[in-house]
C-alpha cells in the first residue's frame, strides 16, 4: 500500500470525487497531519476523518 502524507499544511475539508478515483484505483492511503492529530481521507465520502488507530500504528 502506498501512503501520501500532508504535513503541517492547510487542506480543504473535502476533496473532489474525480481526484479521489485515481487514489482509490491505486490503493493509496492519504494522511493529513495539520499540526496535532492525524486525519485519513475517506476515499468513499471524500471527507477527512480522525485517524486514531493510524497514529498508534506509527508510534
ABEGO torsion letter per residue (X at the ends): XBBBBBBGBBBBABBBAAAAAAAAAAGBBBBBBAABEBBBBBAAAGBBBBBAAAAAAAX
